[in-house]
Amino acid sequence: MSKRTEEHKQDSQYRQAKKQGYRARSAFKLFEIQKRFNIFKRTYYILDLGSAPGSWLQVSKKLATENIDKYKDGFYHRDHFRILGVDIKKISSIDDIHFIKMDFTLPEFFDQVKSFFNGPKIDLIISDASIKKSGNKFSDQINQIRLCNSTLRFLDLLKYKGNFVIKIFEGEDYKHFLNQLKKKFQNVKAFKPQTSYKKSNEVYLIGLRKK
Ligand SMILES: C[S@@+](CC[C@H](N)C(=O)[O-])C[C@H]1O[C@@H](n2cnc3c(N)ncnc32)[C@H](O)[C@@H]1O
């Protein structure tokens, strides 16, 4: 795809996202992941790491409440789902979603998550968190892996058979991280959404059914 066609595609995806009320085109990445892996099936407690500006939170709310409609005879109550988002940047609020402006690598955030979900009860953890890219692919990849490693502690709060989605950059240490996930999940898949930039080395790892 030429640079111009790629830019045109990105522009039109951005406009489409805005038109549908989503804050970013990344919303479509999560929809693609859902379509392929059905990670939101019977999912009510969700943790979103690196949430700003909030489109994954919007999508999570939509898909979690659809579950409630489907599985609870249309009875909808906000206590049936709990969604927590975190980012170092602030976001404008979303009804029924709890957001904490904080660095999620800090140990005190783990305690906040634990008390929010009242123990290891999370159905789904999603992380679209990215480091600020420097342009140096090698150091960016190392820093992204470091960030990914810091998300692994939250898997202690994911319930048995819970699912996990994480953005990673392909390169050094990718295999090692993938192998760590393979130890923790019954199945691990790598997925590159069509919405991702073609030249980007980002890939999403999907951990299915925690062991
Ligand atoms: C690609 S954006 C997420 C987009 C989001 N999924 C959406 O759909 O709106 C990546 C985010 O990760 C956040 N981030 C990176 N490191 C973080 C950290 N240690 N703690 C909290 N947020 C972090 C960045 O501030 C940035 O907003």
The ligand as an SDF file (V2000), in Angstrom:
LIG
                    3D

 27 29  0  0  0  0  0  0  0  0999 V2000
   -2.0980    3.8440   22.3650 C   0  0  0  0  0  0  0  0  0  0  0  0
   -2.5460    4.6770   23.8310 S   0  0  0  0  0  0  0  0  0  0  0  0
   -3.9740    3.7900   24.3690 C   0  0  0  0  0  0  0  0  0  0  0  0
   -5.1940    4.0440   23.5260 C   0  0  0  0  0  0  0  0  0  0  0  0
   -6.4360    3.4670   24.1590 C   0  0  0  0  0  0  0  0  0  0  0  0
   -6.4280    2.0040   24.1220 N   0  0  0  0  0  0  0  0  0  0  0  0
   -7.6830    3.9400   23.4420 C   0  0  0  0  0  0  0  0  0  0  0  0
   -8.2470    3.1550   22.6940 O   0  0  0  0  0  0  0  0  0  0  0  0
   -8.0980    5.0710   23.6520 O   0  0  0  0  0  0  0  0  0  0  0  0
   -1.3150    4.1570   24.9640 C   0  0  0  0  0  0  0  0  0  0  0  0
   -1.4250    4.7720   26.3310 C   0  0  0  0  0  0  0  0  0  0  0  0
   -0.5780    4.0860   27.2750 O   0  0  0  0  0  0  0  0  0  0  0  0
   -0.2920    5.0170   28.3060 C   0  0  0  0  0  0  0  0  0  0  0  0
    0.7880    4.5470   29.1810 N   0  0  0  0  0  0  0  0  0  0  0  0
    2.0370    4.1850   28.8250 C   0  0  0  0  0  0  0  0  0  0  0  0
    2.7510    3.8300   29.9060 N   0  0  0  0  0  0  0  0  0  0  0  0
    1.9240    3.9320   30.9830 C   0  0  0  0  0  0  0  0  0  0  0  0
    2.0770    3.6840   32.3830 C   0  0  0  0  0  0  0  0  0  0  0  0
    3.2420    3.2480   32.8920 N   0  0  0  0  0  0  0  0  0  0  0  0
    1.0310    3.9090   33.2040 N   0  0  0  0  0  0  0  0  0  0  0  0
   -0.1500    4.3550   32.6880 C   0  0  0  0  0  0  0  0  0  0  0  0
   -0.3580    4.6040   31.3660 N   0  0  0  0  0  0  0  0  0  0  0  0
    0.6610    4.3900   30.5220 C   0  0  0  0  0  0  0  0  0  0  0  0
    0.0380    6.2750   27.5280 C   0  0  0  0  0  0  0  0  0  0  0  0
   -0.0540    7.4190   28.3610 O   0  0  0  0  0  0  0  0  0  0  0  0
   -1.0080    6.2400   26.4070 C   0  0  0  0  0  0  0  0  0  0  0  0
   -2.0990    7.0520   26.6950 O   0  0  0  0  0  0  0  0  0  0  0  0
  1  2  1  0
  2  3  1  0
  2 10  1  0
  3  4  1  0
  4  5  1  0
  5  6  1  0
  5  7  1  0
  7  8  2  0
  7  9  1  0
 10 11  1  0
 11 12  1  0
 11 26  1  0
 12 13  1  0
 13 14  1  0
 13 24  1  0
 14 15  1  0
 14 23  1  0
 15 16  2  0
 16 17  1  0
 17 18  1  0
 17 23  2  0
 18 19  1  0
 18 20  2  0
 20 21  1  0
 21 22  2  0
 22 23  1  0
 24 25  1  0
 24 26  1  0
 26 27  1  0
M  CHG  2   2   1   9  -1
M  END
$$$$
